[in-house]
Structure formats: structure tokens, C-alpha cells
Amino acid sequence: MQTKIASLSLQSPLLTASGTCGYSQEFGRLFDLNHLGAIVVKGITLAPRRGNLGTRLVESPAGLINSIGLENPGVEDFISGEMPFLRQQKIPVIVNISGNTLEEYGALAARLNEVAGVSALEVNISCPNVKQGGMAFGANCESAAAATRVVREHSTLPLIVKLSPNVTDIAAIAKSVEAEGADAVSLINTLLGMAIDVDKQRPVLGNIMGGLSGPAIKPVALRMVWQVFKAVKIPIVGMGGISSWQDAAEFILAGAAAVAIGTASFVNPIIIPEIHRGLKLYAEKQGVRNIAELRGLAHQS
Ligand SMILES: Cc1cc2nc3c(=O)[nH]c(=O)nc-3n(C[C@H](O)[C@H](O)[C@H](O)COP(=O)(O)O)c2cc1C
């Protein structure tokens, strides 16, 4: 079940999806964290953020719409409050970072570069870019490349750039971050969605729109992993609606070197060890010694 993401050797291809397991202390009480290839923690920003006001989560028929708004304690409290536990784990810790400006991305990258126990950065470029009028850095090639460049300049850690699906050509954006030194890409973040309360005749979420995750987005995510696999040479971490070992296998066959599980853990908090067992049996039945041997096989003609 071993795989590699840039220079990171993972004992399992299964990761947590950022924002869906906090800082993993709760998961650690439910199952052996060693079933994970790595822990990807909730997005960190330079200053603490309280997140969005009002209703922040709503269920849709096949997924979840969230507008948490990057609630987190800020990088300094994260380092003092969460890193001591995370550092004790035997698996790599990947810190997801978000900035409002390029300067914030640079400062976060530089700060985390000095912190023992941080194994890699996952750069979330789907958050608002206030300097450019509310655009997400991941929305076009130029701003995605600029965010990658500034993080690369400030950090020697392996760099995974997390792409937004709310774009017309995700493969072009993946290529632009690869050209700036990204060691891997992860995809997909949530798709913009909304819900309306018919009694109140108002949007349900305080922020009106939120990010759709879960089974509803799996076909879109799989298609994007497929397209990005054909466009770049760097490894892909695939995610979006993975709820079973079969889903995880689909992403690997489409080209993912590792996969992350998010919303499905809210439905079944021990789904990651279950997917781990299923995938292991599948690999054995396929006669492969290493799960990486299955990567991208669906592309063979
Ligand atoms: C409640 C919630 C919070 C999230 N927070 C973050 C975050 O802080 N940073 C980030 O890059 N992605 C965040 N995501 C996106 C997930 O990491 C993942 O990309 C997305 O949910 C698709 O995977 P899934 O369908 O398995 O949940 C969040 C998702 C949810 C549901």
C-alpha cells in the first residue's frame, strides 16, 4: 500500500482531506492513525479567523455544502497548540495554507518552513484574493502560478498545490503550477453551490454560497484527475466524494498517486481504515505488490 508524493514516502495512499478532520486528535481516538498515509490538517491562515457567520453547513441530496470560511486559530496558535500532538505521530503531517494576498502565502510558507514535524505544505489557492477584488488565486493560470512561485521562494518543503474545480480548464492551471515548482497537485476543492430555504424564502447559508463536497462531486473530480494526469508529470492527490474503496481505486486508475477522504468521514468516521482494507484486498486480487502499479492504468488503450 506504499506510494510516493514527491519526496514523501507514504505507507498508505489514503490521506485526510483538509478541513474535514480538524487537526486529527479526534480521529486518533477512533482508529490507528497509521492507517493513513499522511494527515492533512485544516487550512491555516496567518492571523486567526472566526469563519463565516450564520448557518455554515447544509446537506444536499448527495453531498454537503459548507461555508465555514477558513475558521482556524492562526499559524502561531496552530504551531504551539496542535504541532506537539501532530509531531508525535509516525506519519507525515501536511499543513494546508491559505492567504488573502501573495505576501501572506509567502509569510506562512516561511514560518512553517522552520517548524519541526511539518512534512509538506498543501497550498489552497481556492480562497478569495482580496487584492484582486474577490477572485480566487486558483481561478486562472497567472494567479495560480504567482501563488505557487511565492510559496516556492519561501519554503524548501515539498509543495502540493490544491486546485479549484471552479474553472474552465483545470489541466492548464495544473501545468502553470507545475512550471513554478509545485511538487504535486491535489484536486479537487469544493464546487460552488447553494441552497434556498423555501419557508423563509432566503438562502440557507449565511454566506449565501458555499462549497459542495461528497458523492455529488465524484464524477467531476474523477474527470479532472483524468485530465490533469494527461497534462502534468508531477503526482496527483485525488479527492472529491470518495466514499468506498471502489471510489478510491477509480481515482488511482484515473491517475492519482494518493487519495484524500473528506465528507465520507462525517457519515462514517472509521471509513478510512475500511477503505484501506478494501483497497489492500483489491491490490492483492490484481496481483500487484505496490498500489502505485495501478496508477493511471485506465488510460491504457
Ligand atoms: C467542512 C469542510 C471544510 C473544508 N475546509 C477546507 C480547508 O480548510 N482547506 C482546503 O483546502 N479544503 C477544505 N475543504 C475541502 C476538502 O478538503 C475537499 O477538497 C473536498 O471536500 C472534496 O472532498 P470530499 O468530497 O471527500 O469531502 C473542506 C471541506 C469541507 C466539507
The ligand as a MOL file (V3000), in Angstrom:
LIG
                    3D

  0  0  0     0  0            999 V3000
M  V30 BEGIN CTAB
M  V30 COUNTS 31 33 0 0 0
M  V30 BEGIN ATOM
M  V30 1 C -16.3540 21.2450 6.2390 0
M  V30 2 C -15.2770 21.3280 5.2030 0
M  V30 3 C -14.1720 22.1460 5.4190 0
M  V30 4 C -13.1460 22.2340 4.4640 0
M  V30 5 N -12.0450 23.0160 4.7040 0
M  V30 6 C -11.0130 23.0640 3.8060 0
M  V30 7 C -9.8260 23.8050 4.0790 0
M  V30 8 O -9.6620 24.4110 5.1500 0
M  V30 9 N -8.8510 23.8240 3.1270 0
M  V30 10 C -8.9800 23.1480 1.9300 0
M  V30 11 O -8.0580 23.1850 1.0960 0
M  V30 12 N -10.0810 22.3980 1.6670 0
M  V30 13 C -11.0970 22.3470 2.5640 0
M  V30 14 N -12.2080 21.5730 2.3050 0
M  V30 15 C -12.2830 20.8000 1.0400 0
M  V30 16 C -11.8740 19.3300 1.2590 0
M  V30 17 O -10.5460 19.2280 1.7100 0
M  V30 18 C -12.0360 18.5130 -0.0540 0
M  V30 19 O -11.2190 19.0840 -1.0520 0
M  V30 20 C -13.4640 18.4860 -0.5700 0
M  V30 21 O -14.3870 18.4250 0.4970 0
M  V30 22 C -13.7220 17.3040 -1.5200 0
M  V30 23 O -13.5370 16.0530 -0.8600 0
M  V30 24 P -14.7550 15.2160 -0.2030 0
M  V30 25 O -15.8760 15.2060 -1.2050 0
M  V30 26 O -14.1770 13.8660 0.1060 0
M  V30 27 O -15.1460 15.9740 1.0370 0
M  V30 28 C -13.2430 21.4830 3.2560 0
M  V30 29 C -14.3640 20.6570 3.0490 0
M  V30 30 C -15.3730 20.5660 3.9940 0
M  V30 31 C -16.5470 19.6510 3.7340 0
M  V30 END ATOM
M  V30 BEGIN BOND
M  V30 1 1 1 2
M  V30 2 1 2 3
M  V30 3 2 2 30
M  V30 4 2 3 4
M  V30 5 1 4 5
M  V30 6 1 4 28
M  V30 7 2 5 6
M  V30 8 1 6 7
M  V30 9 1 6 13
M  V30 10 2 7 8
M  V30 11 1 7 9
M  V30 12 1 9 10
M  V30 13 2 10 11
M  V30 14 1 10 12
M  V30 15 2 12 13
M  V30 16 1 13 14
M  V30 17 1 14 15
M  V30 18 1 14 28
M  V30 19 1 15 16
M  V30 20 1 16 17
M  V30 21 1 16 18
M  V30 22 1 18 19
M  V30 23 1 18 20
M  V30 24 1 20 21
M  V30 25 1 20 22
M  V30 26 1 22 23
M  V30 27 1 23 24
M  V30 28 2 24 25
M  V30 29 1 24 26
M  V30 30 1 24 27
M  V30 31 2 28 29
M  V30 32 1 29 30
M  V30 33 1 30 31
M  V30 END BOND
M  V30 END CTAB
M  END
